Amino acid sequence: MRPSLFKTTPLLAAALLAVCGSVGASSHREAPFITTSPKVDGTDFYMFRSYEAGRADYTTLIANYQPLQDAYGGPNYFSMDPNALYEIHIDNNGDAREDITFQFRFRNALRDGGGKTLAVDNQNVAIPLIQFGQVANVRDANLNLSESFTVTMVRGDRRSGRAYAVSNATNGATSFDKPVDNIGVKTIPNYAAYAAQHVYSINIPGCSTPGKVFVGQRKDPFAVNLGAIFDLVNAPVAVITDRANAGAAPNTIDDKNITSLALEVPTSCLTAGTEPVIGGWTTASLRQARLLDPSPKAGHQTTEKTGGAWTQVSRLGMPLVNEVVIGLRDKDRFNSAKPKDDSQFASYVTNPTLPKLLEIALGLPNIAPTNYPRTDLVTAFLTGISGVNQPRNVVGAEMLRLNTTTAPVPLASQNTLGVVGGDLAGFPNGRRPNDDVVDVSLVAVMGGLCVANGDTNSLGLGTACRPSAVPLGATSLQLHDAVDQSRAPLLNTFPYLFTPIGGTQ
C-alpha cells in the first residue's frame, strides 16, 4: 500500500474513533445537554483549500448547526439564536490556542416592528406566517421576519483579544442578510438564485484581498447509514467488510437540511510566518444566566433575558469525536473544553471503547486491536501526521488540521477516501464536504493503520502499532458503513453545500 494511505488513516483514526460507530453528521445530538438546545448544536466542521476555479489562494471554513432539519418544518422554520455566540477558531502556530476567531451574532426582527397585519372586519390582526407572498429578493417585501448577522474577527484570545468588524466590500455595511429557509416552490420558485444573492464579498481587517461569507440553510452534505449504525450496527458483517458493497444502503439523512456559516478567507490571512499548517474548530456559547419572561411582550422575538459570561456549550473540530470517542459522562464536559486542555481526555484515545463495543454489536469476540496504549491514535488525534498536516511546534489537541501548501483538487477529481485514496488534499488533511470520513475512520479504529504501516513504524506511530495486534488483519482495510458519500450532491463553487430541500418540490 502506498505511504499516503498510511498517513491518512492515522489521523482519521484518532479523531474519529467516533465515526465508525456513530455517525449522523459529525455531531448530531451528541451530548446530553446539547439535545435541549438544537439551535447551538454544531453538526459538522469543514476546512479546505478552495477548489472553485480561480480561488486556489483561499481557504474555506464551514460550520454547520441545527441538525436534522425537516424541510417542512414550518411555520417558524430554523432561524438562528440571537442570544448565542457562534465562532470559528484558527490556531496558526500549533500551540492549541486560538490565534484568529470569527464570531457570528444574529438578529431576528418582525416586519414594521410588530409583524405584518391584515384587516379583518375593520381590525388589523397580525398574521401567523413568516411570509405573506412570493419571495425572490434580499429583504423581500413579502417577508414578515428578517434575519441578519454580523461577523467580528478577533485576533488573540477569543474573549480578551482585539476585535475588528468584518464589512461588506461593496457598501461598507457591517450587517448581512440571511436568506429565509426553503419554504417551498410556491413561496420561493427559484431558491438557488434567491440564496445566491446572499453571498457577500467581504473586507477582512488585515487582509489585502476580499473574502466571502454566506450564512443560510443548505442540504446536509453528510452521508451515513445512521439508523443502522446506532441500532448496534444492524448490518450484515459480510456487507460492511467488503468495499464492493460500499453503496449498498441509502443515505439515512438524505432528506435533511442544516444551517451553514461559511467563510472564504485568503489563506495568507490565516497562516503565520513560515508555518503552513493551521488548526480549526467551531464552538457555540450561551450566556451563563437565562431568565424566562412569564408575560412575553407583543412583537418580541424572544421570551428570555440573558446575562453573565459567555459559556461554551458546543464544540466541533474533527468529526464524531464526542459522539463515540468521549464517554457518556464526559460529553458535556468535552463540549465546554478548549483544545489546550485536551490531555484530560487522553484515555479515551489510548484505550478506546469503540472497538470493544463493535465486538458486542457485531457478535464477533476478540476483533478489537490489542496494541495498547493506542499510540497510533494518540499521534493522529493529538498532533496531526508528520509530513502531512503536523505543525512544526505542536501541542497535542483535538482539532481539524490543514496543510495549506497542499494544492486543492476539483470536485470531479476528488477521491472520497482522501489521503487514504491517494488524494492528499482530502481528509484528514482538513476536511472537504465530499470526504467519506466514516469509512476512513472505520478502517483506522479497527487497526487498519497498523496493518497498512506494517512493522516498519515509518510514520512514527509508536512501538505499540503492530499488525500482529490487529485480529481483523487485512479485513480492517475493507470496512465501511454501506453508504456512498459521493452520491451526496454538492456545488463546484462557494458555499459548496447544495441547495436545501424545500417544503414542497
C-alpha positions as CSV (number, residue, x, y, z in Angstrom):
1,M,0.0,0.0,0.0
2,R,1.2,3.5,-0.7
3,P,2.5,5.7,2.1
4,S,-0.2,8.2,1.6
5,L,-2.7,5.6,2.7
6,F,-0.8,5.1,5.9
7,K,-0.6,8.7,6.6
8,T,-4.3,9.3,6.2
9,T,-5.7,6.6,8.1
10,P,-4.0,7.6,11.3
11,L,-5.3,11.0,11.6
12,L,-8.7,9.7,10.9
13,A,-8.4,7.0,13.3
14,A,-7.7,9.2,16.2
15,A,-10.1,11.9,15.7
16,L,-12.7,9.6,14.6
17,L,-12.9,6.5,16.5
18,A,-16.2,8.1,16.6
19,V,-17.1,7.8,13.0
20,C,-17.2,4.2,12.8
21,G,-19.8,3.8,15.4
22,S,-21.8,6.8,15.4
23,V,-22.4,9.0,12.5
24,G,-25.0,11.3,11.7
25,A,-23.4,14.4,10.6
26,S,-20.5,14.5,12.7
27,S,-22.1,15.8,15.8
28,H,-25.9,15.4,15.7
29,R,-27.2,15.5,19.2
30,E,-24.0,14.0,20.6
31,A,-24.2,15.2,24.2
32,P,-27.0,15.2,26.8
33,F,-27.2,19.0,27.3
34,I,-27.0,20.0,23.6
35,T,-30.1,17.9,22.8
36,T,-32.0,20.6,24.7
37,S,-30.6,23.5,22.6
38,P,-30.6,22.4,18.9
39,K,-30.0,26.0,17.7
40,V,-26.5,25.9,19.0
41,D,-25.8,22.2,18.2
42,G,-22.8,22.1,15.8
43,T,-23.1,19.2,13.3
44,D,-20.0,19.4,11.1
45,F,-16.9,21.5,10.5
46,Y,-15.1,21.7,7.2
47,M,-11.8,23.3,6.4
48,F,-10.2,23.0,3.0
49,R,-8.3,24.9,0.2
50,S,-11.0,26.3,-2.0
51,Y,-11.4,24.2,-5.2
52,E,-13.6,26.7,-7.1
53,A,-11.8,27.7,-10.3
54,G,-9.6,30.7,-9.7
55,R,-9.9,30.6,-5.9
56,A,-6.9,28.3,-5.0
57,D,-5.4,31.1,-2.9
58,Y,-8.3,30.9,-0.5
59,T,-9.3,28.6,2.4
60,T,-13.0,27.8,3.0
61,L,-14.3,27.3,6.6
62,I,-17.8,25.9,7.0
63,A,-19.5,25.4,10.4
64,N,-22.9,23.6,10.3
65,Y,-25.5,24.0,13.0
66,Q,-29.1,22.8,13.8
67,P,-29.1,19.1,13.0
68,L,-31.7,17.0,11.2
69,Q,-33.9,19.8,9.8
70,D,-37.1,18.6,8.1
71,A,-37.8,20.8,5.1
72,Y,-41.5,21.0,6.0
73,G,-40.7,22.4,9.5
74,G,-43.0,25.4,9.3
75,P,-44.4,27.8,10.2
76,N,-41.3,29.1,12.1
77,Y,-38.6,27.0,10.4
78,F,-35.0,27.3,11.6
79,S,-33.8,30.8,12.4
80,M,-30.5,31.2,14.4
81,D,-30.4,32.1,18.1
82,P,-29.9,35.8,18.6
83,N,-28.9,35.1,22.2
84,A,-26.0,32.8,21.1
85,L,-22.4,33.4,20.0
86,Y,-21.2,31.2,17.1
87,E,-17.5,31.0,16.5
88,I,-14.9,29.6,14.1
89,H,-11.4,29.4,15.6
90,I,-8.0,29.1,13.9
91,D,-4.7,28.1,15.6
92,N,-1.9,29.0,13.3
93,N,1.2,28.2,15.4
94,G,0.4,24.7,16.8
95,D,0.0,25.8,20.5
96,A,-3.6,24.6,20.8
97,R,-4.9,28.1,21.4
98,E,-6.9,30.3,19.0
99,D,-5.0,33.0,17.2
100,I,-7.9,34.1,15.0
101,T,-11.6,33.8,15.8
102,F,-14.6,34.7,13.6
103,Q,-17.6,35.5,15.7
104,F,-21.2,35.4,14.3
105,R,-24.1,37.1,16.1
106,F,-27.7,37.1,14.8
107,R,-30.7,39.5,14.9
108,N,-34.3,38.4,14.0
109,A,-36.8,41.2,13.6
110,L,-40.5,41.3,12.7
111,R,-41.7,43.5,9.8
112,D,-42.5,47.0,10.9
113,G,-41.6,46.2,14.5
114,G,-44.6,44.0,15.3
115,G,-45.2,41.9,12.2
116,K,-47.5,42.1,9.2
117,T,-51.2,42.6,9.8
118,L,-54.3,42.1,7.7
119,A,-57.6,43.9,8.1
120,V,-60.2,41.5,9.4
121,D,-63.6,43.2,9.9
122,N,-62.0,46.5,10.4
123,Q,-59.4,45.2,12.8
124,N,-55.7,44.9,12.0
125,V,-54.7,41.4,13.0
126,A,-51.1,40.0,13.0
127,I,-50.6,37.1,10.5
128,P,-49.2,33.8,11.8
129,L,-46.6,33.2,9.0
130,I,-43.1,34.4,8.3
131,Q,-44.1,35.2,4.7
132,F,-47.2,36.6,3.0
133,G,-46.4,36.3,-0.7
134,Q,-43.8,35.2,-3.1
135,V,-40.1,35.8,-2.2
136,A,-37.3,36.4,-4.6
137,N,-35.0,39.1,-3.3
138,V,-32.9,40.2,-0.3
139,R,-35.1,41.8,2.3
140,D,-38.1,40.9,0.1
141,A,-41.2,43.0,0.8
142,N,-43.2,39.8,1.4
143,L,-41.1,38.6,4.3
144,N,-42.6,39.0,7.7
145,L,-39.4,38.1,9.5
146,S,-36.0,39.4,8.6
147,E,-32.8,37.6,9.7
148,S,-29.4,39.4,9.7
149,F,-26.0,38.8,11.2
150,T,-22.7,40.4,11.9
151,V,-19.2,38.9,11.7
152,T,-16.4,40.0,14.0
153,M,-12.8,38.9,13.7
154,V,-10.8,38.6,16.9
155,R,-7.0,38.3,17.0
156,G,-5.6,36.6,20.0
157,D,-7.7,35.2,22.8
158,R,-11.4,34.9,21.8
159,R,-12.6,37.0,24.8
160,S,-9.7,39.4,25.5
161,G,-8.1,39.8,22.1
162,R,-8.5,42.8,19.7
163,A,-11.8,42.7,17.8
164,Y,-12.4,44.1,14.3
165,A,-15.7,44.3,12.3
166,V,-15.9,42.4,9.0
167,S,-17.7,44.6,6.4
168,N,-19.4,44.3,3.1
169,A,-16.8,45.0,0.4
170,T,-19.5,46.6,-1.8
171,N,-21.0,49.2,0.6
172,G,-19.1,49.0,3.8
173,A,-22.1,47.7,5.8
174,T,-21.3,45.5,8.9
175,S,-24.7,43.8,8.9
176,F,-25.5,41.0,6.4
177,D,-28.9,39.5,5.5
178,K,-29.6,35.8,5.9
179,P,-32.0,34.1,3.4
180,V,-35.2,32.7,4.8
181,D,-35.2,28.8,4.8
182,N,-36.5,27.0,1.7
183,I,-40.3,27.1,2.5
184,G,-41.2,25.6,-0.9
185,V,-41.6,26.4,-4.6
186,K,-44.8,28.5,-4.4
187,T,-43.2,30.9,-1.9
188,I,-39.7,30.8,-3.5
189,P,-39.8,29.5,-7.0
190,N,-36.0,29.6,-7.6
191,Y,-34.4,29.1,-4.2
192,A,-30.9,28.7,-5.6
193,A,-31.0,32.1,-7.3
194,Y,-32.5,33.7,-4.2
195,A,-29.9,32.3,-1.8
196,A,-27.1,33.2,-4.2
197,Q,-28.0,36.9,-3.6
198,H,-26.8,36.4,0.0
199,V,-23.2,35.5,-0.9
200,Y,-21.3,38.6,0.1
201,S,-17.8,39.8,-0.8
202,I,-16.2,41.0,2.5
203,N,-13.4,43.1,3.7
204,I,-11.5,41.2,6.5
205,P,-9.2,43.5,8.6
206,G,-5.6,42.8,7.9
207,C,-6.3,41.0,4.6
208,S,-5.3,42.7,1.3
209,T,-7.9,41.0,-0.8
210,P,-11.7,40.4,0.0
211,G,-13.1,37.1,1.1
212,K,-16.7,35.8,1.1
213,V,-19.4,35.0,3.6
214,F,-22.7,33.1,3.4
215,V,-25.0,32.1,6.2
216,G,-28.1,30.1,5.4
217,Q,-29.9,26.8,5.1
218,R,-28.2,24.1,3.0
219,K,-28.9,20.4,2.2
220,D,-27.0,18.3,4.8
221,P,-23.9,17.2,2.8
222,F,-23.1,14.3,5.1
223,A,-24.0,10.7,4.0
224,V,-24.3,7.9,6.6
225,N,-26.2,4.8,7.5
226,L,-27.4,6.5,10.7
227,G,-30.3,4.3,11.8
228,A,-28.4,1.0,11.3
229,I,-25.2,2.2,13.0
230,F,-26.9,3.3,16.2
231,D,-29.0,0.1,16.2
232,L,-26.0,-1.8,17.4
233,V,-24.6,-1.8,13.8
234,N,-27.6,-3.5,12.4
235,A,-26.0,-4.5,9.1
236,P,-24.6,-7.9,7.8
237,V,-20.9,-8.3,8.6
238,A,-20.4,-9.7,5.1
239,V,-21.6,-6.4,3.6
240,I,-19.7,-3.9,5.7
241,T,-16.4,-5.8,5.4
242,D,-16.4,-5.8,1.6
243,R,-15.8,-2.5,-0.2
244,A,-17.7,-3.8,-3.2
245,N,-20.8,-3.1,-1.2
246,A,-19.8,0.4,-0.2
247,G,-23.0,1.9,-1.7
248,A,-25.4,-0.9,-0.7
249,A,-27.6,1.2,1.7
250,P,-29.4,4.5,1.2
251,N,-28.2,7.7,3.0
252,T,-30.4,8.0,6.1
253,I,-30.2,11.8,6.3
254,D,-30.6,12.4,2.6
255,D,-33.8,14.3,3.3
256,K,-32.4,16.6,5.9
257,N,-31.1,20.2,5.9
258,I,-28.7,22.1,8.1
259,T,-27.7,25.8,8.6
260,S,-24.3,26.8,7.4
261,L,-21.9,29.5,8.5
262,A,-19.5,29.7,5.6
263,L,-16.4,31.9,5.1
264,E,-13.8,32.0,2.4
265,V,-10.6,33.7,3.6
266,P,-7.4,34.4,1.8
267,T,-5.1,31.7,3.0
268,S,-2.3,34.2,3.7
269,C,-4.6,35.8,6.3
270,L,-4.9,32.6,8.3
271,T,-1.3,31.4,8.4
272,A,1.5,32.8,10.5
273,G,5.1,33.2,9.4
274,T,6.5,30.1,7.7
275,E,4.2,27.6,9.4
276,P,1.8,26.3,6.7
277,V,-0.4,24.1,8.9
278,I,-3.5,25.6,10.6
279,G,-5.9,24.0,13.0
280,G,-9.6,24.8,13.2
281,W,-12.7,24.2,15.2
282,T,-16.1,25.7,15.8
283,T,-17.9,26.5,19.1
284,A,-21.2,27.9,20.2
285,S,-21.8,29.7,23.5
286,L,-24.7,30.9,25.6
287,R,-24.9,33.4,28.4
288,Q,-24.4,31.9,31.8
289,A,-27.8,33.0,33.1
290,R,-31.3,33.0,31.5
291,L,-34.4,34.4,32.9
292,L,-37.7,33.4,31.3
293,D,-40.4,36.1,30.9
294,P,-43.7,34.8,32.2
295,S,-45.5,37.5,30.2
296,P,-43.8,38.0,26.8
297,K,-44.4,41.3,25.2
298,A,-46.1,41.5,21.8
299,G,-43.8,41.9,18.9
300,H,-40.7,40.5,20.7
301,Q,-38.8,37.6,19.2
302,T,-37.6,36.2,22.5
303,T,-39.2,35.3,25.8
304,E,-35.9,35.4,27.8
305,K,-33.4,37.7,29.3
306,T,-29.8,36.6,29.3
307,G,-26.7,37.7,31.2
308,G,-23.4,36.7,32.6
309,A,-20.3,35.4,30.9
310,W,-20.4,33.5,27.6
311,T,-20.4,29.8,28.4
312,Q,-19.3,27.3,25.7
313,V,-21.9,24.6,25.1
314,S,-20.9,23.1,21.8
315,R,-17.5,22.2,20.2
316,L,-16.6,20.5,17.0
317,G,-13.3,20.0,15.2
318,M,-12.7,16.5,13.9
319,P,-16.0,14.8,13.1
320,L,-17.8,12.5,15.5
321,V,-15.3,12.6,18.4
322,N,-17.9,13.5,21.1
323,E,-20.4,11.1,19.7
324,V,-18.4,7.9,20.1
325,V,-15.0,8.6,21.4
326,I,-15.8,10.5,24.6
327,G,-17.6,8.6,27.4
328,L,-21.2,9.5,28.1
329,R,-20.3,11.0,31.5
330,D,-17.8,13.4,29.9
331,K,-19.7,14.5,26.8
332,D,-21.0,17.8,28.2
333,R,-17.5,18.5,29.7
334,F,-15.9,17.9,26.3
335,N,-18.3,20.4,24.7
336,S,-17.2,23.0,27.2
337,A,-13.5,22.3,27.0
338,K,-10.8,24.1,25.0
339,P,-8.2,22.3,22.9
340,K,-5.4,23.3,25.1
341,D,-6.9,21.2,27.9
342,D,-7.5,18.1,25.9
343,S,-5.0,16.0,27.9
344,Q,-7.8,15.3,30.3
345,F,-9.5,13.1,27.6
346,A,-6.4,11.2,26.6
347,S,-7.5,7.8,28.0
348,Y,-10.4,7.8,25.5
349,V,-7.8,7.6,22.7
350,T,-5.2,5.4,24.3
351,N,-7.8,2.9,25.5
352,P,-10.8,3.4,23.2
353,T,-14.0,1.6,23.9
354,L,-15.5,1.7,20.4
355,P,-13.6,-1.4,19.2
356,K,-14.9,-3.3,22.2
357,L,-18.4,-2.1,21.5
358,L,-18.2,-3.3,18.0
359,E,-17.3,-6.8,19.3
360,I,-20.6,-6.8,21.2
361,A,-22.6,-5.2,18.4
362,L,-21.4,-7.5,15.7
363,G,-21.2,-10.6,17.8
364,L,-17.6,-11.1,16.9
365,P,-15.5,-11.6,20.1
366,N,-11.8,-10.6,20.1
367,I,-11.8,-8.4,17.0
368,A,-10.6,-5.3,18.8
369,P,-6.9,-4.3,18.3
370,T,-4.7,-5.1,21.3
371,N,-1.9,-2.6,20.7
372,Y,-2.5,-0.7,23.9
373,P,-1.9,2.1,24.6
374,R,-3.1,3.1,21.1
375,T,-0.1,5.3,20.3
376,D,-1.1,5.2,16.6
377,L,-4.3,7.0,17.5
378,V,-2.7,9.3,20.0
379,T,-0.3,10.6,17.3
380,A,-3.1,11.2,14.9
381,F,-5.6,12.5,17.3
382,L,-3.4,15.0,19.2
383,T,-0.7,16.2,16.8
384,G,-1.6,15.5,13.2
385,I,0.5,13.3,11.0
386,S,4.2,14.0,10.4
387,G,4.8,15.0,6.8
388,V,1.1,15.5,6.1
389,N,-0.5,18.0,8.5
390,Q,1.5,18.3,11.7
391,P,2.8,21.7,12.7
392,R,6.5,22.0,13.4
393,N,5.9,23.0,17.1
394,V,2.8,21.2,18.1
395,V,0.9,20.9,21.4
396,G,-1.4,17.9,21.4
397,A,-5.0,18.9,21.0
398,E,-8.2,17.8,19.1
399,M,-8.9,19.9,16.1
400,L,-9.1,19.7,12.3
401,R,-5.7,20.4,10.8
402,L,-4.9,21.5,7.3
403,N,-1.6,21.9,5.4
404,T,-2.3,25.0,3.3
405,T,0.5,24.2,0.9
406,T,-1.3,21.1,-0.5
407,A,-2.9,22.1,-3.8
408,P,-6.7,21.8,-4.0
409,V,-8.4,19.2,-6.2
410,P,-11.5,20.0,-8.3
411,L,-14.7,18.3,-7.1
412,A,-15.0,16.0,-10.1
413,S,-11.5,14.6,-9.4
414,Q,-11.7,14.2,-5.6
415,N,-11.3,10.8,-4.0
416,T,-13.8,10.5,-1.2
417,L,-11.3,8.5,0.8
418,G,-9.0,11.5,0.8
419,V,-5.4,10.7,1.7
420,V,-6.2,7.0,2.0
421,G,-7.3,7.1,-1.6
422,G,-4.2,9.0,-2.7
423,D,-5.8,12.4,-2.7
424,L,-3.6,14.5,-0.4
425,A,-6.0,17.4,-0.4
426,G,-8.6,15.5,1.5
427,F,-9.4,14.2,4.9
428,P,-7.7,14.0,7.3
429,N,-5.7,16.9,5.8
430,G,-8.5,19.2,6.5
431,R,-12.0,18.1,5.5
432,R,-14.0,18.6,2.4
433,P,-17.8,18.0,2.1
434,N,-17.1,15.1,-0.3
435,D,-14.7,13.2,2.0
436,D,-16.1,10.0,3.4
437,V,-14.8,10.3,6.9
438,V,-16.9,7.4,8.2
439,D,-15.3,4.8,6.0
440,V,-11.8,6.1,6.6
441,S,-12.3,6.2,10.3
442,L,-13.7,2.7,10.5
443,V,-10.6,1.4,8.9
444,A,-8.4,3.3,11.3
445,V,-10.1,2.5,14.6
446,M,-10.1,-1.2,13.9
447,G,-6.3,-1.2,13.3
448,G,-6.1,-0.7,9.6
449,L,-3.4,1.9,10.1
450,C,-1.1,-0.6,11.7
451,V,-1.8,-3.2,9.0
452,A,-1.0,-0.7,6.3
453,N,2.1,0.6,8.1
454,G,3.4,-2.9,8.6
455,D,6.3,-3.4,11.1
456,T,8.3,-0.5,9.9
457,N,6.7,2.2,12.1
458,S,7.6,4.6,9.2
459,L,5.1,7.1,10.5
460,G,6.3,7.3,14.0
461,L,3.1,5.8,15.4
462,G,4.8,4.2,18.3
463,T,6.1,0.7,19.0
464,A,2.6,-0.4,20.0
465,C,1.4,-0.2,16.4
466,R,1.8,-3.8,15.4
467,P,0.0,-5.6,12.6
468,S,0.1,-8.8,14.8
469,A,-2.1,-6.9,17.3
470,V,-4.9,-6.4,14.7
471,P,-7.1,-9.5,14.7
472,L,-9.1,-8.4,11.6
473,G,-5.9,-8.1,9.7
474,A,-6.4,-7.0,6.0
475,T,-10.2,-7.1,6.6
476,S,-9.8,-3.9,8.6
477,L,-8.9,-2.1,5.3
478,Q,-12.3,-3.1,3.8
479,L,-14.6,-1.7,6.5
480,H,-17.3,0.8,5.5
481,D,-20.9,1.8,6.5
482,A,-22.5,0.8,3.2
483,V,-23.3,4.4,2.2
484,D,-21.6,6.1,-0.7
485,Q,-20.6,9.7,0.3
486,S,-20.0,10.6,-3.4
487,R,-23.8,10.4,-4.1
488,A,-24.4,13.5,-1.9
489,P,-24.9,16.5,-4.3
490,L,-22.5,19.4,-3.9
491,L,-21.7,22.7,-5.7
492,N,-18.4,23.4,-7.5
493,T,-18.4,27.0,-6.1
494,F,-18.7,28.7,-2.8
495,P,-20.5,27.9,-0.5
496,Y,-20.1,24.4,-1.9
497,L,-23.0,22.9,0.0
498,F,-26.1,22.1,-2.1
499,T,-29.4,24.0,-2.3
500,P,-31.6,22.9,0.7
501,I,-34.6,20.7,0.2
502,G,-37.8,22.7,0.0
503,G,-41.0,22.1,2.0
504,T,-42.6,21.3,-1.4
505,Q,-40.9,20.5,-4.7
